[in-house]
Amino acid sequence: MRQHNKSKLTIGILSIVVVLLILFIAFFFVIKPQMNKYADERRLEGIELYVYNFILPELQANGYVQIPIGNETLILVPYIPEQSAQPTV
């Protein structure tokens, strides 16, 4: 009878270990990539809102935008390509 209880306990422990391994694998291959995808989508949405709500209006109003990056300042100005003169014949 003692052997029967010992084997039931071993099967129970191994079952728990297998379930935990399946959950661990599911987390790293299914859940975590979905969480990262969601975070990336929200990050891009925030960047777009920042550009449309802050940078473009200031660029249109002042003709330039100053963006502080650490101890330096990045100055953005609109780029207008040169129109090459086409020869008239």
N, C-alpha and C positions, 0 to 999 in steps of 0.2 A: 504494500500500500504506500509505503514511503517513497519508493521509486516512481510510482505513478504521479504523486504530488510534485516531485522534483522535476519530472519531464514537463508537466503542465506549467510550472513556474518558468522553466527555460523557454518554452514555446511562447509564453506571454511576454517575457523580456525581449526575445528576438522579434516578436511582432511589433512591439513598441519601438525598437531600434529601426526596423524597416520603415515604419510609418514616419518616424522623425527624419530619416534620410530622404524619403519621398518629399516631405514638406520642405526640407532644406534645398533640394534640387529644384522644386517648383518655385521657390522664392527667387533663386538666382537666375533661373532661365525663363520665368514667366512674369512674376510680379515685379521684380526690380526693373527689368527693361521697360515695362509699361509705366512705372513710376518715373523713370528717367525721360521717357518720351513725353509724358504729361508736363514735366518740369521744363523741358526744352521748348515745348509749344508755348507755355506761359511766358518764358523768358523772351522768346521772339515777339510775342504779342506786346510785352512791355517795351521792348526796344522800338517797335513800330510806333507805339503810342508816344514815346519820348521824341522820336524823330518828327512825327506829324504835329505834336502839340507844342514842342519847344523849339527845335532846331529850325524847321522850315519857316515858321512865322518870324523868328528873329533874323534869319537869313534874308527874308524878303524885306523886312523893315530896315535893317542896318546895312545890308550888303555883305555882311560877314558874321561869323559866329565864333566865339572863343570858348573852347572846351578845356577846362583844367584837367591835366593828367599828371598826378604826382606833383613834382616841383616845376613842371613845364606846362605851357599853354599851347594847345593846338588851335590854329586859326583856319576855319573853313571859309572859302569864298566860292561863289558860283563859277563854274568853268564854261566859258563861251568859246567854242573852237573858232579858229580863224576861217573866214570864208575865202577860199582861194579864188583869185580873179580868173574868170574863164576867158580865154582869148576869143575875141569877136572877129569873124572873117567877113 
